[in-house]
Amino acid sequence: MSFINNSKNKVALIDCNSFYVSCERLFNPKIQNTPVVVLSNNDGCVISRSVEAKKIGIKMGEPYFKVKNLVKKNNVKIFSSNYALYGDLSRRVMKVLKGFSDKIEIYSIDEAFLDLSHIKDDQVEEYGKKIRNKVLKWIGIPTSVGISSTKTLSKVANHIAKKNKSGVVFLKDNIDNKLKDFDIADVWGVGRQLSKLYKKNGIDSAYKLKNISNTWVKKSTNVLGAKTVMELRGVSCIDLETKEIKRKSCCVSRSFGKKVESLEKLRESITTHCLNAAEKIRIDKQTTRSITVFIRTSPFDKNRKYYSNSVTIDLPVATSNSLELVKEAINGLKKIYKYGYFYQKAGIILSKLNESSEKEFNLLAPIMEKKSNTLMQAIDFTNAKYGRNSISVAQAGVKKSWKMRKEHSSNIDTASFAYLPRVFTT
């Protein structure tokens, strides 16, 4: 079965290589060619690996305690996750990418789709190299660029670009030959369960999936499965989502570095999470009408009784005021806290989010809004300039012994002059 692709679409997927590792290397050139891994919250699992770390057998998602011997034997550099750093560098990368196309979909913290339909076929690969070189020069983050007629095929092209280390691949000719060697499990949109179904039916490559009958696809999978097949045939079915969709809720939660028993420490953590969530919705120019507080012990601790609870407070007036939200969150915490339990996790959820520009029919709203906006703007400005939590509230505490375990943190803060690279000349 053959399919002719007459599409003039050209979609590029730009993916940052081992992004978290690349961020750590940016401020530490000494580890540029050594094996490096970044760990998840509380130093639990491997979430990013350098090429060197992959070669010695460290797998993605593997618990850290299982690879300690490999780490020690091969002198692997270990880093705790630093999401403030990764988020900042991600924003810088995306800003550069926006200069190459006005149609961009930020797919994840380290990936973005660009519409390059305005670039001629004989120039598109060179254009991809320009994108890659500029991101590397301006930000310092290496990327891989895959370009093709659909988002799914651009994912395939990106995968090939990483594998053969070419950096840029324009997948236009001899597509079938590439798809024959492309494992079905690596196809975008094919998850673990769907992969098992395909392999059970003898579909072990992207090429076989592309040439499967439409009747079988519709009968055996879902709409997404059918779209994936059409995309592999060069028919664009998954549009670029260029419009920024604002969140409908905002959750901030963390597991504790060590279990917490006292109400005081729980209050500190809930306050800190609430301040961070309030800052996030202010950045998005949103307000909230509802706040949920939740706490729980470990469900895996067989020696202690399990306890989990939450409470939701509906606010009389929509707000993004940190002080108001912290007050309500602490009141909620007091209602669900039980003495005698060792808590593993706590968090808050802000829901019923609306645009801050939407005015409420409430006599008190204009008065409260005017009083709080100036203060919140001053706090946000100061924290953006001097680092998060430069200005905080007393309830958030100082020592914060409950914080996540970060035994391997690089402590890099892009808001601090102390971490700017130093250049010595002779």
N, C-alpha and C positions, 0 to 999 in steps of 0.2 A: 504494500500500500504506500503510495507516495503523496505527499502534500506539497503544494507550491506556495511559497511564502512571498506574497507581493506587497507585504506591509512596508510602509515608509517610516514606521515608528523606529526610533532608536532610544532605548532605555539603558542608562548606565547605573550599575550598582557599585558604589564606593564603600569599601569595607576596611576599617582600620585593622591592621595586622596585630594580633595578640594585644588588643588595645590597652588593657590594664597594665600589662608588662611594659608596653611601649611608653606609657605615662611615667612609670617608675624609672625607666632607663633615661628618659629625657633629662632628669635632674641628677642622674648618676651614671655618667659615661663609662665608668670603670666596669660596669656589669653588661656592657653592650654585647659582648660575644660569649657570655657565660650563661649556663642554664638558670632560668628565673621562673618562679611561680608566684601567683597572688592567691591568697586564701579568702574564703567567704567570711561572713560575720562570725565573730568569736573564734576566728582561726580554725574553722571547721573543715571545709573542703576546698579542693583546688578548683578555682574558677577561671584562671587564665594561665597559659603556659607559653614559654618561649619555644622556638623551634628546637633549641638544644635540649630543653626539658622533655619535649615530646620524644626525641630520639632515644633518651635513656629509659623510656617506658613509663613515665608519669602520665596517668590518664585524667581526662577532664571529669570533675565531679567526685574524684576519689577522696575519701577522708584523709586528713593530713597524717593522722597517727599510723596509717597503713603505708605511707611512703617515706616515713622518717629515715629508714635505713638507706633508701635510695638517695635521699637528700644529703645525708651525711657522707655517704660513700662518694658521691659525685660533686660535692661542694656546691650544691644548689642554693642560690640566694632566695630567701623566703621573705614575702612582704604581706602584711595585713592589708585588707582592702581600705582604700582611701577614696570614698565616693565623692567627696567634695572636690578633690583634685581631678578625678575622672570626669565629673560633670562639667567643670570649668573648661578643661581641654576639649571636651566634646562640643561645647558651644562655640569654641574658637574654630574648630574644624568645620562645623556646619556653616559658620559665617563665611568662611572662604569658599565653600561649595556653592553658596547662593550667588556668588559672583560669576559662576559659569552657566547658570540657567535660572530663569525666573520660575521654573516649574520644578519644585523639589519636594520630596516626601522624606522627612526624617523618620526612618523606620525604627531605629533603636539608638542607644547611646553611641554606638560605633558604626552605624550603617545608614546610608541615605541613597534613595533613588533619584536620578536626574533625568529629565527629558532632554535628549540631545537630537531631536528630530530636525532641528534647524541646521545641523552640521552635515556636510556632504559625506557620502560613504568613504571616499578616498582621503578624507581629512579626519575622520572620527577617531581612528586609533592614535594619531598624533595629538588630538585634542584630549584624549584620555591620559596621555603621558604628561600633558601640561597640567591637568588637574592633579595628578599624583605628585609631580615635582613641586607644585606650588604649596600643597598641603605640607609636604616634607620640609620645604624651605621656610615657610612662614610659621608653622606650628611645631615641626620636628617629629611628626607622627607618620610612620610608613603606612601606605595603603595598597590595596589591590583594587583594580578597576575591571569590571566585566560589563561588556556592552553587547546588546542584541535587540531583537525586535519586540520582545515581551519581558515582563519582570521575571518570570520563571526562567527563561533562557538566559537573562542577564545574571541570574544567580548561578546558573551552570557555568557561564563564562568566567565569573568571579572565582568560582571554585577551581577552575582550570588554571587561572592566572596565579593563584596561590600555590597550586601544586607544582607547576613548572617554573615558578619563580620569575615569570616574565613581567609581572607587575600589571600589564594591560593586555586584555584579550577581547577582540571584536569578533563575536561569533556570528558569522554570516554565511560562509561557504563551508561545505563538508560537515554540516551540522550532524547528520546521521552518524557519521563515523565517531564523532565526539560522544554522542548519546549512547552508542553501543558499549562504550567503556565506562559509562557513568552509572554507578550503583544506585538502585532504586531508593535506598535509604537516605541518599544524599540529595534527593530531589526536594526542592522547596515545596512545602505544603503536604508532604508525605510523612506523617508521624510514625511512631513505633508500631502502633496497632495496624495502621493501613499498610505499612511496609510488610508486616507478617502476612496480611491477606494477599497482597500482590505476589509475594514469593511463593505462597502456598499454591497459587494459580500459575506459576511458572513465569511471572513477570519480575525479573531480577535486574532489569536495566531501564534507563530512561527511554531508550529506543523502543523497547517492547511495550512500554506504557503508551508512548506516542502512537503506536500502531494498533493498539487494542480497539475493538469495536465499540462504537458509541453505545450500543444496546447493553453490552456487558458493563460498561462504566456506570451508566444510569441505574442499572439494576443492582450493582454490587457496592457502589459508593454513594457519595452525596454530591451536592452542587459544587463544592470546592474541588472534589475529585475530578469532576467533569471539566471544570475550568482549567485545572492543572494540565489535563490531556490536551486541551485546545491550545493552551499557551506553549506547550512543547511543540505543537504543530505550527507555531508562528502566528497564531491568531490571538491578538490581545484581548483578554477577558477581565483582567484585573487592573483597574485604572490607578493612576497615581493619585494619592490622597494629598493634594497640595495645600488644602485648607487645614489650618491648625484647629484640632478639635479639643476644646477645653474639657478638663476633667469634670466628672459628675460627683466625685467624692475624693477626699484626700486622707490617706492613712499613713501614720508614722508610728512604727513600733520597733522594738528591739528585744532580743533575748539578752538577759543579763550575763555579765562576765562570770559572776558567781551568784548563787541564789539569794534572794532578798526576803527578809521576814518582816522588817519594821515598816510601819505606815509612813514614817518620815522619808525613807529611801524610795518607797514607791511614789510618794508625792513629788520628790525631786525628779524622778524619771518621767512621770506624767506631765509635769510642768515643762520639762525640756522638750518632750515630744510635741506638746501643744504649741510652744513657741515656734518650733520648726515648721509645723503644719500651717500656722497662721501666717508665717512669712511666705510660705509657698503660695497660698491663695492670694495674698496681696500682690505678689509678683504677677500672677495671672489676672489681677484686677477683679477678684471675686470676693463674695461674702458668703457666710454660712448661716443656716437657720437651725442646724442640729449638730450636736456633738455626742459621740459615743466613747465611753471609756471602758476598756477591758483589761482584765488581769487573769493569769492562769499559772498553775504549777506545772511541773513536767509530767506528761502522761506516761513517761517511760520509767519513772522512779517507783520501783516496786516496794520500797521501804517506807514510802510516805503516801498519805491519802491524797487523791487528786481533787483539785478544786479549780473551777473556771467560772467566771461571771462577767457580766457587762451591764452597763446602764446607758440609756440614751436620754439626753436632755434636749427638749425643743426650746429654742430661744425666742423671746418675745419680739426681738428686733434682729434682723440680719446684720451681721457684723464680721469684721476681720481684725478686731481689736484684740491684741494678745492678752492684755490684762483681764478683759471681760471673759475671754475664753478660758484662761487659766483658772479663774475663780469658779466658773461652772464645772470645769473638769475636776478640780479638787473636791468640790461638793459631791460630785458623782462618785469619785473614788471612795470617799468615806462611807457611802451607802453600800458598796459591794465588798469592801475590805473585811477580811476575817483574820483574827490573830491566830498564830500557831501554825500557819502554813508557810512553806518556803517557795516563793514565787520565782518562776523562770522567765516570764515575759509579761510586758505591759505595753499598752499603746492607746492611741486615740484615733478616731475617724471623724472627719468633718464632712457632713453630707448636706443635701439640699442646697447646693452651691448655685449662686446666681451672679450675674454681672454686677459689679459694684456700682455701675452707672444706673441700674434699675432702681428707681425711687419707690419706697414703700409708703403706703397710705397710713402713716403712723405719726401722731403729733410729736412723739419723743424722738423719732429717728433723726430729723435734721439737727437737733441740738446735740445729741450724742455723737453723730457723725462729725460735726464740725470740731468738737473738742478732741476727738481721738485721732483724726486724720493727720494733723500736724505732728503729734507725738510719734505715731507709727512711722511716718515718713522720716523723721529725724533718727529713729532707732535703726530703720532699714539702711539708711544712708551710712550711718556710722559702722554698722556691722559689715556692710559691703566693702567699705574702705579699709577697715582695720581687722577684719576677720569675724566669722560667725561667733556669736555670744560675747562680743566685746562689751555690749550692753545687754544685760539679762535682768532677771528678777530674783529676789532673794530666795523664793521657793525652789528655784532650780538647783540650789546648793553650790558648793565650791569644789569639794574633793571628789564627789561623784564616784564613790567606790563601786557602785553598781554598774558602771559603764561596761560596754562590750570589751572582751579580751582582745587586746591588740599588741601581742608580745613582739611582733615583727614590723611595727609601723615605721615608715620612713619619716613620718611627721612633716611631710611637705605641705606647705600652705602657700598657694599662689597669691594670696592677699598680703603676704609678708615679704618685705625687702630682704630679710635675712636669708631667704632661700633662692634669691636670684643667682644664677651662675656667675662665678668670678673668672675674669680673664686676666692672666698675668703676662706681661710683656717684658722682654729683656732689652 
